[in-house]
Structure formats: C-alpha cells, structure tokens
Amino acid sequence: MPAVPGVPPAPAVPARGVLLVDTSRGDRVGEFRGVAGPYWSLRPVGGGREWEVEPRFVRPALLMEQLRARTARLNARSRGEVL
C-alpha cells in the first residue's frame, strides 16, 4: 500500500512476547500476543487478562519500563498474590 502524505505509516508488527507500552491506558506495559483485526492484543507481564489497543497508541517499552513491570510481577508473586 503506498504511503499517504501526512499520515504516519502503520508500525511493524512486533514479535510475540515483546514488551510494549499502551499510551492510551496511562503507559501500561504489556506483552504483545498477536493481531486481532485492526487491533493488537497485549497482556500484563507474566499473564493475566488481555486487552486490545490500536497500534498507533503503542510504543516499545524502555528498558526501565520493562524492568519495572517484571519486578512488580515478581513482588506480587512473592506476596502470594494470584496472578
């Protein structure tokens, strides 16, 4: 499909498991699960209920954000919370 002037190109589909940030939900970090129609499916790090987001609201997670999300999951698990 040719580029349309003034419209940013659609982002490339990431590999499954890549951590992304959903900017439409307060910079929530999620693991990429796949494509569902025009949306991308993300889920919390380590599991949980998936959600859908438009690709234009997604960006790669910074290393700091990846570490924060993984640490939060490990802390919850150490407290015995059901994940």
C-alpha positions in Angstrom: 0.0 0.0 0.0 1.5 3.4 -0.9 2.2 6.0 1.7 -0.3 8.7 2.2 1.1 12.2 2.7 0.6 13.5 6.3 -0.4 10.1 7.7 2.3 8.2 9.6 2.9 4.6 8.4 1.5 1.7 10.3 4.0 0.3 12.8 5.6 -3.1 12.0 4.0 -6.0 13.9 6.4 -7.0 16.7 7.4 -10.5 17.6 5.2 -12.3 20.1 6.3 -11.6 23.7 7.9 -8.2 23.1 7.1 -5.7 25.8 5.2 -2.6 24.6 3.7 0.5 26.2 0.0 1.3 25.7 -0.1 5.1 25.7 -3.9 5.2 25.6 -4.0 3.5 29.1 -1.6 5.6 31.1 1.6 4.0 29.7 0.5 0.5 30.8 3.2 -2.1 29.9 2.0 -5.3 28.1 3.4 -8.3 26.3 2.5 -8.5 22.7 0.3 -11.5 22.0 -0.9 -11.0 18.4 -3.1 -9.2 15.9 -6.9 -9.2 16.3 -8.4 -7.4 13.2 -7.2 -3.8 13.4 -6.0 -4.1 17.0 -3.0 -5.5 18.7 -3.6 -7.8 21.7 -1.5 -7.2 24.8 -1.5 -8.8 28.2 0.1 -8.0 31.6 3.7 -9.2 32.0 3.6 -12.8 33.2 0.0 -13.4 32.4 -3.5 -12.0 33.0 -6.4 -10.7 31.0 -5.5 -9.5 27.6 -6.7 -6.2 26.2 -6.8 -4.7 22.7 -5.2 -1.5 21.5 -4.9 0.4 18.3 -1.3 0.1 17.0 -0.9 3.9 16.8 -1.1 4.0 20.7 1.7 1.6 21.2 5.5 2.1 21.5 8.3 -0.2 22.5 8.9 -0.3 26.3 12.1 1.3 27.5 14.5 -0.9 29.5 13.4 0.9 32.7 9.7 0.2 32.0 10.5 -3.5 31.2 12.4 -3.9 34.5 9.6 -2.1 36.5 6.9 -4.4 35.0 8.9 -7.6 35.6 9.8 -6.5 39.2 6.2 -5.7 40.0 5.1 -9.2 38.9 7.9 -10.9 40.9 7.0 -8.8 44.0 3.3 -9.8 43.7 4.2 -13.4 43.3 6.4 -13.3 46.5 3.5 -11.9 48.4 1.4 -14.8 47.4 -1.0 -12.9 45.1 -2.8 -14.8 42.5 -1.6 -13.8 39.1 
